[in-house]
Amino acid sequence: METLGGLFALFGFGLFATAAFAMFKPLPKLRMGSRKAAAVGMALSVGSCVMGGALMPPTSAEDAPEQAGVEAAAPAAPAPPAELPALASRVRSIEEVQVAEPQINIRVFTKSAWDDVAYVDAGAGAVAEIARALQKGVREDGEGIQSVFIRFYVAGSDRLGNDTHLEFFGARFAAADLRAAETENLSGARMLNLATEAWFESPAGAQAVAAWCDKNLKDGEGFCRKVLL
């Protein structure tokens, strides 16, 4: 039926063109020697085109152009945001992190150092690393976090001589202060000055902090006043 319809349409187009020409120049050999005959030919051409169109099968959805399918397709869903890394993955000295809104509790461990002053310096370095991690974004941080509580531990031995972790000192920081800290421009002592509270947790910690403050009192006065007074 599709081929037959096409033939009728093709014949109609040819007849129309011939009849149109005969309107201006008679074609007696084709029985269009007058304008009346040419008009009859044009009418027959229109009828042939209509019949050809009727015999052509309708266009199915499968035959529609691919572009129509593209336009009808639903927009792709946006990709989910990438998950932020854990705080401990950004700061190697962190042993444990617990979130208890509005606070993050962090346990930092320093395995070894040259002396007591170096242990406290290592703790100050950990504070700077934590601040940079918060600034880059970590999964534990969020709008509900207001403070960061850090306990600093070192390697030691218990009363029985067993290896253990001794708590040297602790400090609490406002999360907003750490997020805003310009760590590249602040020394370790000035990072510790950001603490809102500070204290030592053992005689060894008291000795280490006292030795550190004796050496860094000028830059670390804010921290030393909080931890020693």
Residue pairs with C-beta under 8 A, 6 or more apart in sequence:
1 55
1 56
1 57
2 55
2 56
2 57
4 55
5 51
5 52
5 53
5 54
5 55
5 56
6 52
6 56
7 52
8 48
8 49
8 51
8 52
8 55
9 48
9 49
9 52
9 53
9 56
10 52
11 45
11 48
11 52
12 45
12 46
12 47
12 48
12 49
12 50
12 51
12 52
13 45
13 49
14 45
15 41
15 42
15 44
15 45
15 48
16 41
16 42
16 45
16 46
16 49
18 27
18 30
18 32
18 41
19 32
19 38
19 39
19 40
19 41
19 42
19 44
19 45
20 38
20 42
21 27
22 30
22 32
22 35
22 37
22 38
22 41
23 35
23 38
23 39
23 42
26 32
26 33
26 34
26 38
27 33
27 38
31 37
32 38
32 41
83 139
84 137
84 138
84 139
85 137
85 138
85 139
86 97
86 138
86 139
86 140
87 94
87 97
87 104
87 106
87 130
87 133
87 134
87 138
87 139
87 140
87 141
88 94
88 95
88 96
88 97
90 129
90 132
90 133
90 136
90 138
91 108
91 126
91 129
91 130
91 133
93 108
93 109
93 110
93 122
93 126
93 129
94 106
94 107
94 108
94 109
94 126
94 130
95 107
95 108
95 109
95 153
95 165
96 105
96 106
96 107
97 104
97 105
97 106
97 107
97 140
98 104
98 105
99 105
99 140
99 145
101 142
101 144
101 145
102 144
102 145
102 146
102 147
103 145
103 146
103 147
103 148
103 149
104 140
104 141
104 145
104 147
104 148
104 149
104 175
105 149
105 151
106 130
106 148
106 149
106 150
106 151
107 150
107 151
107 153
108 123
108 126
108 150
108 151
108 152
108 153
109 153
109 154
109 155
109 165
110 119
110 122
110 123
110 126
110 152
110 153
110 154
110 155
111 154
111 155
112 155
113 119
113 121
113 122
113 154
115 211
116 204
116 207
116 208
116 211
116 212
117 208
117 211
117 212
117 215
117 216
119 152
119 154
119 168
119 208
120 152
120 168
120 169
120 192
120 208
120 209
120 211
120 212
121 188
121 212
123 150
123 152
123 168
123 169
123 192
124 188
124 189
124 191
124 192
125 188
126 150
126 152
127 150
127 171
127 173
127 178
127 188
127 191
127 192
127 194
128 181
128 183
128 186
128 188
128 191
130 148
130 150
130 178
131 178
131 179
131 181
131 183
131 191
132 183
134 141
134 148
134 175
134 178
134 179
135 178
135 179
135 181
141 175
145 175
146 174
146 175
146 176
147 172
147 173
147 174
147 175
147 196
148 172
148 173
148 174
148 175
148 178
149 170
149 171
149 172
149 173
150 170
150 171
150 172
150 173
151 167
151 170
151 201
152 167
152 168
152 169
152 170
152 171
153 165
153 166
153 167
153 168
154 165
154 166
154 168
154 204
155 163
155 165
155 166
156 163
156 164
156 165
156 166
156 204
157 163
157 164
158 164
166 202
166 204
166 205
167 201
167 202
167 205
168 200
168 201
168 202
168 204
168 205
168 208
168 209
169 198
169 199
169 200
169 201
169 205
169 208
169 209
169 227
170 198
170 199
170 200
170 201
171 192
171 195
171 197
171 198
171 199
171 223
171 227
172 195
172 196
172 197
172 198
173 194
173 195
173 196
174 194
174 196
177 194
177 196
178 194
181 191
181 194
183 191
187 219
189 216
189 219
189 220
189 223
190 219
190 220
192 198
192 220
192 222
192 223
193 219
193 220
193 221
193 222
193 223
195 222
195 223
195 226
196 226
197 226
198 223
198 226
198 227
199 226
199 227
200 206
200 208
200 209
200 227
209 224
209 227
209 228
210 228
212 220
213 220
213 223
213 224
213 227
213 228
216 224
217 224
